[in-house]
Amino acid sequence: MNKENTFKVIDKDGNEIEFEILFTFESDETNKNYMVYTDNTKDLEGNTKVYASAFKPDAEPLELLPVETEREWRIIETIIESITEENKKDKEETN
């Protein structure tokens, strides 16, 4: 994990959790910036848990904002699916 692409959060129980930023993007549709990140834990099916939030790129310290609408979630899901497919193709081409 590249420490430059990480941030830490204190959860409601006072535990420090480190997250890895997978990617960020700006949506022309919503005029917002989004971050997709993970704590590298797995769900019951063995998939890595991934989270998404809106954020203000110039804010110090980093402030994660809620994704507020179904439209925003559809945009985020479309980007995640696109990147996942691209990564699968890249992996297949190198094998």
Biopython code that builds the backbone (N, CA, C, O; Angstrom):
import numpy as np
from Bio.PDB.StructureBuilder import StructureBuilder

atoms = [
    (1, "MET", "N", (0.848, -1.174, 0.000)),
    (1, "MET", "CA", (0.000, 0.000, 0.000)),
    (1, "MET", "C", (0.894, 1.238, 0.000)),
    (1, "MET", "O", (1.746, 1.389, 0.875)),
    (2, "ASN", "N", (0.706, 2.102, -0.957)),
    (2, "ASN", "CA", (1.451, 3.349, -1.068)),
    (2, "ASN", "C", (0.899, 4.340, -0.041)),
    (2, "ASN", "O", (-0.266, 4.729, -0.123)),
    (3, "LYS", "N", (1.722, 4.748, 0.921)),
    (3, "LYS", "CA", (1.267, 5.626, 2.012)),
    (3, "LYS", "C", (0.754, 6.969, 1.504)),
    (3, "LYS", "O", (-0.047, 7.611, 2.184)),
    (4, "GLU", "N", (1.193, 7.408, 0.327)),
    (4, "GLU", "CA", (0.705, 8.664, -0.229)),
    (4, "GLU", "C", (-0.751, 8.565, -0.650)),
    (4, "GLU", "O", (-1.444, 9.578, -0.743)),
    (5, "ASN", "N", (-1.212, 7.362, -0.902)),
    (5, "ASN", "CA", (-2.594, 7.156, -1.348)),
    (5, "ASN", "C", (-3.454, 6.581, -0.242)),
    (5, "ASN", "O", (-4.372, 5.804, -0.504)),
    (6, "THR", "N", (-3.163, 6.960, 0.999)),
    (6, "THR", "CA", (-3.941, 6.455, 2.116)),
    (6, "THR", "C", (-4.419, 7.611, 2.993)),
    (6, "THR", "O", (-3.892, 8.722, 2.944)),
    (7, "PHE", "N", (-5.431, 7.307, 3.791)),
    (7, "PHE", "CA", (-5.882, 8.243, 4.818)),
    (7, "PHE", "C", (-6.430, 7.417, 5.968)),
    (7, "PHE", "O", (-6.793, 6.253, 5.795)),
    (8, "LYS", "N", (-6.486, 8.025, 7.131)),
    (8, "LYS", "CA", (-6.959, 7.326, 8.323)),
    (8, "LYS", "C", (-8.215, 7.998, 8.846)),
    (8, "LYS", "O", (-8.394, 9.212, 8.752)),
    (9, "VAL", "N", (-9.090, 7.145, 9.409)),
    (9, "VAL", "CA", (-10.352, 7.601, 9.968)),
    (9, "VAL", "C", (-10.504, 6.952, 11.345)),
    (9, "VAL", "O", (-10.112, 5.802, 11.540)),
    (10, "ILE", "N", (-11.064, 7.680, 12.280)),
    (10, "ILE", "CA", (-11.407, 7.119, 13.583)),
    (10, "ILE", "C", (-12.886, 6.749, 13.541)),
    (10, "ILE", "O", (-13.740, 7.607, 13.316)),
    (11, "ASP", "N", (-13.189, 5.461, 13.760)),
    (11, "ASP", "CA", (-14.584, 5.031, 13.701)),
    (11, "ASP", "C", (-15.322, 5.378, 14.999)),
    (11, "ASP", "O", (-14.732, 5.937, 15.924)),
    (12, "LYS", "N", (-16.595, 5.048, 15.058)),
    (12, "LYS", "CA", (-17.433, 5.415, 16.205)),
    (12, "LYS", "C", (-16.977, 4.760, 17.502)),
    (12, "LYS", "O", (-17.330, 5.227, 18.585)),
    (13, "ASP", "N", (-16.189, 3.671, 17.407)),
    (13, "ASP", "CA", (-15.682, 2.984, 18.588)),
    (13, "ASP", "C", (-14.284, 3.457, 18.982)),
    (13, "ASP", "O", (-13.686, 2.932, 19.921)),
    (14, "GLY", "N", (-13.763, 4.459, 18.255)),
    (14, "GLY", "CA", (-12.439, 4.989, 18.568)),
    (14, "GLY", "C", (-11.290, 4.243, 17.915)),
    (14, "GLY", "O", (-10.128, 4.511, 18.220)),
    (15, "ASN", "N", (-11.595, 3.310, 17.022)),
    (15, "ASN", "CA", (-10.556, 2.553, 16.320)),
    (15, "ASN", "C", (-10.067, 3.325, 15.097)),
    (15, "ASN", "O", (-10.867, 3.914, 14.370)),
    (16, "GLU", "N", (-8.759, 3.321, 14.873)),
    (16, "GLU", "CA", (-8.196, 3.972, 13.692)),
    (16, "GLU", "C", (-8.209, 2.982, 12.527)),
    (16, "GLU", "O", (-7.715, 1.861, 12.649)),
    (17, "ILE", "N", (-8.768, 3.397, 11.419)),
    (17, "ILE", "CA", (-8.846, 2.545, 10.224)),
    (17, "ILE", "C", (-8.111, 3.252, 9.099)),
    (17, "ILE", "O", (-8.339, 4.435, 8.843)),
    (18, "GLU", "N", (-7.220, 2.516, 8.424)),
    (18, "GLU", "CA", (-6.494, 3.079, 7.291)),
    (18, "GLU", "C", (-7.163, 2.641, 5.995)),
    (18, "GLU", "O", (-7.440, 1.458, 5.795)),
    (19, "PHE", "N", (-7.416, 3.597, 5.126)),
    (19, "PHE", "CA", (-8.027, 3.336, 3.835)),
    (19, "PHE", "C", (-7.042, 3.639, 2.727)),
    (19, "PHE", "O", (-6.223, 4.551, 2.839)),
    (20, "GLU", "N", (-7.128, 2.873, 1.662)),
    (20, "GLU", "CA", (-6.323, 3.092, 0.460)),
    (20, "GLU", "C", (-7.217, 3.713, -0.607)),
    (20, "GLU", "O", (-8.294, 3.197, -0.906)),
    (21, "ILE", "N", (-6.764, 4.818, -1.174)),
    (21, "ILE", "CA", (-7.515, 5.469, -2.247)),
    (21, "ILE", "C", (-7.254, 4.704, -3.541)),
    (21, "ILE", "O", (-6.112, 4.604, -3.991)),
    (22, "LEU", "N", (-8.305, 4.171, -4.129)),
    (22, "LEU", "CA", (-8.166, 3.422, -5.379)),
    (22, "LEU", "C", (-8.122, 4.379, -6.567)),
    (22, "LEU", "O", (-7.274, 4.242, -7.450)),
    (23, "PHE", "N", (-9.037, 5.345, -6.587)),
    (23, "PHE", "CA", (-9.021, 6.369, -7.627)),
    (23, "PHE", "C", (-9.984, 7.484, -7.253)),
    (23, "PHE", "O", (-10.854, 7.320, -6.397)),
    (24, "THR", "N", (-9.810, 8.607, -7.907)),
    (24, "THR", "CA", (-10.712, 9.743, -7.759)),
    (24, "THR", "C", (-11.142, 10.171, -9.156)),
    (24, "THR", "O", (-10.457, 9.902, -10.143)),
    (25, "PHE", "N", (-12.276, 10.834, -9.221)),
    (25, "PHE", "CA", (-12.717, 11.369, -10.506)),
    (25, "PHE", "C", (-13.680, 12.519, -10.273)),
    (25, "PHE", "O", (-14.283, 12.638, -9.206)),
    (26, "GLU", "N", (-13.813, 13.356, -11.281)),
    (26, "GLU", "CA", (-14.760, 14.461, -11.252)),
    (26, "GLU", "C", (-15.862, 14.153, -12.252)),
    (26, "GLU", "O", (-15.589, 13.746, -13.381)),
    (27, "SER", "N", (-17.104, 14.346, -11.838)),
    (27, "SER", "CA", (-18.240, 14.099, -12.711)),
    (27, "SER", "C", (-18.709, 15.412, -13.323)),
    (27, "SER", "O", (-19.010, 16.369, -12.610)),
    (28, "ASP", "N", (-18.767, 15.446, -14.644)),
    (28, "ASP", "CA", (-19.307, 16.618, -15.334)),
    (28, "ASP", "C", (-20.811, 16.734, -15.094)),
    (28, "ASP", "O", (-21.368, 17.831, -15.120)),
    (29, "GLU", "N", (-21.465, 15.589, -14.861)),
    (29, "GLU", "CA", (-22.919, 15.582, -14.641)),
    (29, "GLU", "C", (-23.308, 16.253, -13.334)),
    (29, "GLU", "O", (-24.283, 17.003, -13.282)),
    (30, "THR", "N", (-22.543, 15.981, -12.272)),
    (30, "THR", "CA", (-22.901, 16.495, -10.947)),
    (30, "THR", "C", (-22.015, 17.655, -10.497)),
    (30, "THR", "O", (-22.316, 18.330, -9.512)),
    (31, "ASN", "N", (-20.922, 17.881, -11.226)),
    (31, "ASN", "CA", (-19.941, 18.897, -10.841)),
    (31, "ASN", "C", (-19.371, 18.640, -9.447)),
    (31, "ASN", "O", (-19.082, 19.572, -8.697)),
    (32, "LYS", "N", (-19.214, 17.358, -9.118)),
    (32, "LYS", "CA", (-18.635, 16.960, -7.837)),
    (32, "LYS", "C", (-17.436, 16.049, -8.088)),
    (32, "LYS", "O", (-17.306, 15.440, -9.150)),
    (33, "ASN", "N", (-16.571, 15.974, -7.088)),
    (33, "ASN", "CA", (-15.444, 15.049, -7.106)),
    (33, "ASN", "C", (-15.784, 13.864, -6.221)),
    (33, "ASN", "O", (-16.407, 14.015, -5.171)),
    (34, "TYR", "N", (-15.366, 12.681, -6.659)),
    (34, "TYR", "CA", (-15.637, 11.449, -5.921)),
    (34, "TYR", "C", (-14.345, 10.691, -5.680)),
    (34, "TYR", "O", (-13.396, 10.769, -6.460)),
    (35, "MET", "N", (-14.335, 9.952, -4.575)),
    (35, "MET", "CA", (-13.205, 9.114, -4.226)),
    (35, "MET", "C", (-13.726, 7.698, -4.002)),
    (35, "MET", "O", (-14.739, 7.499, -3.332)),
    (36, "VAL", "N", (-13.028, 6.722, -4.565)),
    (36, "VAL", "CA", (-13.339, 5.314, -4.335)),
    (36, "VAL", "C", (-12.157, 4.758, -3.557)),
    (36, "VAL", "O", (-11.005, 4.922, -3.958)),
    (37, "TYR", "N", (-12.453, 4.095, -2.434)),
    (37, "TYR", "CA", (-11.392, 3.671, -1.529)),
    (37, "TYR", "C", (-11.747, 2.351, -0.849)),
    (37, "TYR", "O", (-12.891, 1.901, -0.912)),
    (38, "THR", "N", (-10.766, 1.738, -0.204)),
    (38, "THR", "CA", (-10.966, 0.446, 0.448)),
    (38, "THR", "C", (-10.140, 0.376, 1.723)),
    (38, "THR", "O", (-9.122, 1.053, 1.866)),
    (39, "ASP", "N", (-10.603, -0.460, 2.646)),
    (39, "ASP", "CA", (-9.798, -0.782, 3.824)),
    (39, "ASP", "C", (-9.176, -2.173, 3.660)),
    (39, "ASP", "O", (-8.588, -2.721, 4.593)),
    (40, "ASN", "N", (-9.318, -2.725, 2.459)),
    (40, "ASN", "CA", (-8.761, -4.027, 2.078)),
    (40, "ASN", "C", (-9.310, -5.193, 2.897)),
    (40, "ASN", "O", (-8.657, -6.231, 3.012)),
    (41, "THR", "N", (-10.510, -5.030, 3.471)),
    (41, "THR", "CA", (-11.169, -6.162, 4.115)),
    (41, "THR", "C", (-12.050, -6.845, 3.069)),
    (41, "THR", "O", (-12.324, -6.285, 2.008)),
    (42, "LYS", "N", (-12.486, -8.062, 3.386)),
    (42, "LYS", "CA", (-13.287, -8.855, 2.454)),
    (42, "LYS", "C", (-14.708, -9.026, 2.976)),
    (42, "LYS", "O", (-14.940, -9.053, 4.184)),
    (43, "ASP", "N", (-15.664, -9.142, 2.040)),
    (43, "ASP", "CA", (-17.035, -9.452, 2.427)),
    (43, "ASP", "C", (-17.192, -10.966, 2.531)),
    (43, "ASP", "O", (-16.213, -11.698, 2.384)),
    (44, "LEU", "N", (-18.397, -11.438, 2.781)),
    (44, "LEU", "CA", (-18.630, -12.869, 2.972)),
    (44, "LEU", "C", (-18.315, -13.700, 1.732)),
    (44, "LEU", "O", (-18.014, -14.888, 1.847)),
    (45, "GLU", "N", (-18.382, -13.085, 0.539)),
    (45, "GLU", "CA", (-18.078, -13.801, -0.703)),
    (45, "GLU", "C", (-16.592, -13.726, -1.060)),
    (45, "GLU", "O", (-16.173, -14.291, -2.070)),
    (46, "GLY", "N", (-15.801, -13.043, -0.252)),
    (46, "GLY", "CA", (-14.376, -12.929, -0.522)),
    (46, "GLY", "C", (-13.995, -11.740, -1.395)),
    (46, "GLY", "O", (-12.842, -11.619, -1.808)),
    (47, "ASN", "N", (-14.947, -10.868, -1.677)),
    (47, "ASN", "CA", (-14.669, -9.672, -2.475)),
    (47, "ASN", "C", (-14.141, -8.560, -1.578)),
    (47, "ASN", "O", (-14.577, -8.410, -0.437)),
    (48, "THR", "N", (-13.203, -7.788, -2.100)),
    (48, "THR", "CA", (-12.681, -6.658, -1.351)),
    (48, "THR", "C", (-13.762, -5.594, -1.215)),
    (48, "THR", "O", (-14.411, -5.224, -2.194)),
    (49, "LYS", "N", (-13.950, -5.102, 0.016)),
    (49, "LYS", "CA", (-14.941, -4.059, 0.261)),
    (49, "LYS", "C", (-14.436, -2.733, -0.306)),
    (49, "LYS", "O", (-13.291, -2.340, -0.081)),
    (50, "VAL", "N", (-15.312, -2.054, -1.044)),
    (50, "VAL", "CA", (-14.983, -0.774, -1.673)),
    (50, "VAL", "C", (-16.041, 0.239, -1.257)),
    (50, "VAL", "O", (-17.229, -0.074, -1.184)),
    (51, "TYR", "N", (-15.590, 1.451, -0.986)),
    (51, "TYR", "CA", (-16.471, 2.527, -0.540)),
    (51, "TYR", "C", (-16.320, 3.712, -1.485)),
    (51, "TYR", "O", (-15.335, 3.815, -2.217)),
    (52, "ALA", "N", (-17.300, 4.602, -1.462)),
    (52, "ALA", "CA", (-17.229, 5.806, -2.287)),
    (52, "ALA", "C", (-17.811, 6.979, -1.508)),
    (52, "ALA", "O", (-18.775, 6.837, -0.757)),
    (53, "SER", "N", (-17.203, 8.127, -1.707)),
    (53, "SER", "CA", (-17.673, 9.367, -1.090)),
    (53, "SER", "C", (-17.418, 10.508, -2.046)),
    (53, "SER", "O", (-16.550, 10.433, -2.916)),
    (54, "ALA", "N", (-18.186, 11.567, -1.871)),
    (54, "ALA", "CA", (-17.856, 12.824, -2.535)),
    (54, "ALA", "C", (-16.796, 13.494, -1.669)),
    (54, "ALA", "O", (-16.692, 13.201, -0.478)),
    (55, "PHE", "N", (-16.018, 14.384, -2.253)),
    (55, "PHE", "CA", (-15.036, 15.125, -1.473)),
    (55, "PHE", "C", (-14.710, 16.429, -2.174)),
    (55, "PHE", "O", (-14.950, 16.593, -3.370)),
    (56, "LYS", "N", (-14.159, 17.347, -1.404)),
    (56, "LYS", "CA", (-13.702, 18.624, -1.951)),
    (56, "LYS", "C", (-12.193, 18.523, -2.099)),
    (56, "LYS", "O", (-11.484, 18.411, -1.098)),
    (57, "PRO", "N", (-11.683, 18.562, -3.334)),
    (57, "PRO", "CA", (-10.261, 18.301, -3.567)),
    (57, "PRO", "C", (-9.310, 19.299, -2.905)),
    (57, "PRO", "O", (-8.158, 18.962, -2.634)),
    (58, "ASP", "N", (-9.772, 20.509, -2.644)),
    (58, "ASP", "CA", (-8.885, 21.516, -2.066)),
    (58, "ASP", "C", (-9.011, 21.621, -0.550)),
    (58, "ASP", "O", (-8.310, 22.421, 0.068)),
    (59, "ALA", "N", (-9.888, 20.831, 0.057)),
    (59, "ALA", "CA", (-10.109, 20.921, 1.498)),
    (59, "ALA", "C", (-8.954, 20.293, 2.271)),
    (59, "ALA", "O", (-8.490, 19.204, 1.934)),
    (60, "GLU", "N", (-8.503, 20.977, 3.292)),
    (60, "GLU", "CA", (-7.502, 20.460, 4.219)),
    (60, "GLU", "C", (-8.042, 20.622, 5.612)),
    (60, "GLU", "O", (-8.337, 21.751, 6.002)),
    (61, "PRO", "N", (-8.191, 19.575, 6.390)),
    (61, "PRO", "CA", (-7.914, 18.188, 6.046)),
    (61, "PRO", "C", (-9.001, 17.619, 5.127)),
    (61, "PRO", "O", (-10.028, 18.250, 4.879)),
    (62, "LEU", "N", (-8.739, 16.415, 4.636)),
    (62, "LEU", "CA", (-9.682, 15.729, 3.764)),
    (62, "LEU", "C", (-11.038, 15.618, 4.447)),
    (62, "LEU", "O", (-11.130, 15.214, 5.607)),
    (63, "GLU", "N", (-12.084, 15.977, 3.721)),
    (63, "GLU", "CA", (-13.442, 15.856, 4.245)),
    (63, "GLU", "C", (-14.258, 15.009, 3.281)),
    (63, "GLU", "O", (-14.502, 15.398, 2.138)),
    (64, "LEU", "N", (-14.676, 13.843, 3.764)),
    (64, "LEU", "CA", (-15.521, 12.971, 2.953)),
    (64, "LEU", "C", (-16.970, 13.388, 3.131)),
    (64, "LEU", "O", (-17.424, 13.648, 4.245)),
    (65, "LEU", "N", (-17.682, 13.448, 2.025)),
    (65, "LEU", "CA", (-19.078, 13.876, 2.021)),
    (65, "LEU", "C", (-19.956, 12.732, 1.524)),
    (65, "LEU", "O", (-19.497, 11.911, 0.730)),
    (66, "PRO", "N", (-21.193, 12.661, 1.970)),
    (66, "PRO", "CA", (-22.048, 11.554, 1.534)),
    (66, "PRO", "C", (-22.427, 11.657, 0.064)),
    (66, "PRO", "O", (-22.551, 12.747, -0.495)),
    (67, "VAL", "N", (-22.606, 10.492, -0.541)),
    (67, "VAL", "CA", (-23.193, 10.419, -1.876)),
    (67, "VAL", "C", (-24.689, 10.505, -1.631)),
    (67, "VAL", "O", (-25.250, 9.676, -0.916)),
    (68, "GLU", "N", (-25.335, 11.495, -2.215)),
    (68, "GLU", "CA", (-26.691, 11.837, -1.796)),
    (68, "GLU", "C", (-27.820, 11.305, -2.672)),
    (68, "GLU", "O", (-28.955, 11.190, -2.209)),
    (69, "THR", "N", (-27.530, 10.982, -3.916)),
    (69, "THR", "CA", (-28.634, 10.601, -4.802)),
    (69, "THR", "C", (-28.350, 9.284, -5.516)),
    (69, "THR", "O", (-27.206, 8.845, -5.633)),
    (70, "GLU", "N", (-29.425, 8.673, -5.985)),
    (70, "GLU", "CA", (-29.295, 7.447, -6.793)),
    (70, "GLU", "C", (-28.502, 7.731, -8.070)),
    (70, "GLU", "O", (-27.723, 6.894, -8.526)),
    (71, "ARG", "N", (-28.707, 8.902, -8.631)),
    (71, "ARG", "CA", (-27.985, 9.293, -9.852)),
    (71, "ARG", "C", (-26.479, 9.280, -9.611)),
    (71, "ARG", "O", (-25.716, 8.787, -10.441)),
    (72, "GLU", "N", (-26.052, 9.828, -8.462)),
    (72, "GLU", "CA", (-24.629, 9.821, -8.129)),
    (72, "GLU", "C", (-24.109, 8.389, -7.996)),
    (72, "GLU", "O", (-23.033, 8.067, -8.499)),
    (73, "TRP", "N", (-24.882, 7.522, -7.312)),
    (73, "TRP", "CA", (-24.453, 6.127, -7.158)),
    (73, "TRP", "C", (-24.334, 5.433, -8.517)),
    (73, "TRP", "O", (-23.410, 4.648, -8.728)),
    (74, "ARG", "N", (-25.253, 5.712, -9.434)),
    (74, "ARG", "CA", (-25.175, 5.108, -10.772)),
    (74, "ARG", "C", (-23.909, 5.554, -11.500)),
    (74, "ARG", "O", (-23.260, 4.752, -12.172)),
    (75, "ILE", "N", (-23.564, 6.819, -11.366)),
    (75, "ILE", "CA", (-22.335, 7.336, -11.993)),
    (75, "ILE", "C", (-21.119, 6.622, -11.414)),
    (75, "ILE", "O", (-20.248, 6.168, -12.156)),
    (76, "ILE", "N", (-21.063, 6.525, -10.092)),
    (76, "ILE", "CA", (-19.928, 5.866, -9.421)),
    (76, "ILE", "C", (-19.845, 4.403, -9.831)),
    (76, "ILE", "O", (-18.765, 3.913, -10.163)),
    (77, "GLU", "N", (-20.972, 3.703, -9.812)),
    (77, "GLU", "CA", (-20.985, 2.278, -10.185)),
    (77, "GLU", "C", (-20.541, 2.071, -11.624)),
    (77, "GLU", "O", (-19.829, 1.110, -11.919)),
    (78, "THR", "N", (-20.949, 2.955, -12.519)),
    (78, "THR", "CA", (-20.535, 2.861, -13.920)),
    (78, "THR", "C", (-19.020, 3.016, -14.049)),
    (78, "THR", "O", (-18.382, 2.279, -14.801)),
    (79, "ILE", "N", (-18.451, 3.960, -13.325)),
    (79, "ILE", "CA", (-16.995, 4.172, -13.369)),
    (79, "ILE", "C", (-16.275, 2.953, -12.795)),
    (79, "ILE", "O", (-15.296, 2.487, -13.378)),
    (80, "ILE", "N", (-16.745, 2.431, -11.659)),
    (80, "ILE", "CA", (-16.113, 1.246, -11.050)),
    (80, "ILE", "C", (-16.168, 0.065, -12.009)),
    (80, "ILE", "O", (-15.170, -0.632, -12.191)),
    (81, "GLU", "N", (-17.322, -0.165, -12.622)),
    (81, "GLU", "CA", (-17.461, -1.281, -13.565)),
    (81, "GLU", "C", (-16.518, -1.108, -14.755)),
    (81, "GLU", "O", (-15.903, -2.074, -15.207)),
    (82, "SER", "N", (-16.407, 0.101, -15.255)),
    (82, "SER", "CA", (-15.532, 0.387, -16.390)),
    (82, "SER", "C", (-14.067, 0.105, -16.034)),
    (82, "SER", "O", (-13.344, -0.518, -16.811)),
    (83, "ILE", "N", (-13.645, 0.556, -14.879)),
    (83, "ILE", "CA", (-12.249, 0.336, -14.456)),
    (83, "ILE", "C", (-12.005, -1.140, -14.181)),
    (83, "ILE", "O", (-10.937, -1.658, -14.509)),
    (84, "THR", "N", (-12.975, -1.825, -13.585)),
    (84, "THR", "CA", (-12.838, -3.262, -13.330)),
    (84, "THR", "C", (-12.673, -4.026, -14.635)),
    (84, "THR", "O", (-11.808, -4.895, -14.736)),
    (85, "GLU", "N", (-13.491, -3.713, -15.636)),
    (85, "GLU", "CA", (-13.386, -4.371, -16.942)),
    (85, "GLU", "C", (-12.040, -4.079, -17.598)),
    (85, "GLU", "O", (-11.425, -4.971, -18.183)),
    (86, "GLU", "N", (-11.587, -2.842, -17.501)),
    (86, "GLU", "CA", (-10.296, -2.456, -18.074)),
    (86, "GLU", "C", (-9.157, -3.232, -17.405)),
    (86, "GLU", "O", (-8.232, -3.688, -18.077)),
    (87, "ASN", "N", (-9.233, -3.377, -16.081)),
    (87, "ASN", "CA", (-8.201, -4.121, -15.356)),
    (87, "ASN", "C", (-8.214, -5.596, -15.729)),
    (87, "ASN", "O", (-7.154, -6.213, -15.835)),
    (88, "LYS", "N", (-9.403, -6.176, -15.931)),
    (88, "LYS", "CA", (-9.502, -7.573, -16.353)),
    (88, "LYS", "C", (-8.855, -7.770, -17.717)),
    (88, "LYS", "O", (-8.127, -8.740, -17.927)),
    (89, "LYS", "N", (-9.120, -6.850, -18.646)),
    (89, "LYS", "CA", (-8.534, -6.945, -19.979)),
    (89, "LYS", "C", (-7.015, -6.842, -19.914)),
    (89, "LYS", "O", (-6.305, -7.603, -20.572)),
    (90, "ASP", "N", (-6.519, -5.891, -19.112)),
    (90, "ASP", "CA", (-5.074, -5.734, -18.963)),
    (90, "ASP", "C", (-4.436, -6.991, -18.390)),
    (90, "ASP", "O", (-3.361, -7.399, -18.830)),
    (91, "LYS", "N", (-5.090, -7.605, -17.412)),
    (91, "LYS", "CA", (-4.572, -8.810, -16.777)),
    (91, "LYS", "C", (-4.548, -9.964, -17.779)),
    (91, "LYS", "O", (-3.585, -10.730, -17.817)),
    (92, "GLU", "N", (-5.606, -10.096, -18.594)),
    (92, "GLU", "CA", (-5.669, -11.150, -19.594)),
    (92, "GLU", "C", (-4.580, -10.969, -20.660)),
    (92, "GLU", "O", (-4.002, -11.950, -21.128)),
    (93, "GLU", "N", (-4.307, -9.736, -21.035)),
    (93, "GLU", "CA", (-3.299, -9.469, -22.061)),
    (93, "GLU", "C", (-1.888, -9.756, -21.575)),
    (93, "GLU", "O", (-1.018, -10.083, -22.382)),
    (94, "THR", "N", (-1.639, -9.643, -20.272)),
    (94, "THR", "CA", (-0.301, -9.898, -19.748)),
    (94, "THR", "C", (-0.086, -11.376, -19.448)),
    (94, "THR", "O", (1.050, -11.798, -19.232)),
    (95, "ASN", "N", (-1.155, -12.172, -19.431)),
    (95, "ASN", "CA", (-1.015, -13.625, -19.160)),
    (95, "ASN", "C", (-0.841, -14.413, -20.412)),
    (95, "ASN", "O", (-0.712, -15.636, -20.359)),
]
sb = StructureBuilder()
sb.init_structure("model")
sb.init_model(0)
sb.init_chain("A")
sb.init_seg("    ")
for serial, (resi, resn, name, xyz) in enumerate(atoms, 1):
    if name == "N":
        sb.init_residue(resn, " ", resi, " ")
    sb.init_atom(name, np.array(xyz, "f"), 0.0, 1.0, " ", f" {name:<3s}", serial, name[0])
structure = sb.get_structure()
